[in-house]
Amino acid sequence: MRGAPRILDEFERRLDIEAGQTSADNQFTFETVNCVGACALGPIAIVDGEYHGQLKTNQIEKILSSLETEEKE
């Protein structure tokens, strides 16, 4: 829906794992769902409980980078 397959592909590429897998360093687990009840915000990703709506592929790098920054702190 609304470009979700492109978002899925980009997360898989950046994380180097497929949906349903966990990264080798156990830092990321990537899961997909059919619905989170927020169609107006789609495509949407929920990362550590934070909703990222109307997501574009160019925003994924920033989301993942912010997680790495948080872990270092």
C-alpha positions as CSV (number, residue, x, y, z in Angstrom):
1,M,0.0,0.0,0.0
2,R,1.3,3.4,-1.0
3,G,4.8,2.3,-1.8
4,A,5.2,-0.2,1.1
5,P,7.1,-2.7,-1.0
6,R,9.8,-0.1,-1.8
7,I,10.1,0.6,2.0
8,L,10.3,-3.1,2.8
9,D,13.0,-3.6,0.2
10,E,15.0,-0.6,1.5
11,F,14.9,-1.8,5.1
12,E,16.0,-5.2,4.0
13,R,18.9,-3.8,2.0
14,R,20.1,-1.4,4.7
15,L,19.8,-4.0,7.5
16,D,21.1,-6.8,5.3
17,I,18.3,-9.1,6.6
18,E,14.9,-10.2,5.3
19,A,11.6,-9.7,7.0
20,G,11.3,-12.2,9.9
21,Q,15.0,-12.2,10.6
22,T,17.3,-10.8,13.2
23,S,20.7,-9.2,12.3
24,A,23.9,-11.1,13.2
25,D,24.7,-8.6,15.9
26,N,21.2,-9.0,17.4
27,Q,20.7,-5.2,17.1
28,F,17.7,-5.4,14.7
29,T,14.8,-7.7,14.2
30,F,12.7,-6.9,11.2
31,E,9.0,-7.9,11.1
32,T,6.1,-7.0,8.8
33,V,2.4,-6.8,9.6
34,N,-0.6,-6.3,7.4
35,C,-2.2,-3.5,9.4
36,V,-1.4,-1.2,12.3
37,G,-4.6,0.7,12.1
38,A,-3.1,3.9,10.6
39,C,-3.9,3.8,6.9
40,A,-3.8,7.5,6.5
41,L,-0.1,7.5,7.6
42,G,0.9,4.7,5.2
43,P,3.4,3.5,4.5
44,I,4.4,3.4,8.1
45,A,7.2,1.9,10.1
46,I,7.3,1.4,13.9
47,V,10.8,1.6,15.2
48,D,11.3,1.1,19.0
49,G,7.6,2.1,19.5
50,E,8.0,5.3,17.4
51,Y,5.7,5.7,14.4
52,H,7.3,7.0,11.2
53,G,4.4,7.7,8.8
54,Q,4.2,8.6,5.2
55,L,7.6,7.1,5.0
56,K,9.9,7.6,2.0
57,T,12.9,5.4,1.2
58,N,15.3,8.4,1.6
59,Q,14.2,8.7,5.3
60,I,15.2,5.2,6.3
61,E,18.9,6.0,6.5
62,K,18.2,8.8,9.0
63,I,15.9,6.5,11.1
64,L,18.6,3.8,11.3
65,S,21.4,6.3,11.9
66,S,19.5,7.8,14.9
67,L,19.2,4.3,16.4
68,E,23.0,3.8,16.1
69,T,23.5,7.3,17.8
70,E,21.2,6.4,20.6
71,E,23.0,3.1,21.3
72,K,26.4,4.9,21.5
73,E,25.1,7.3,24.1
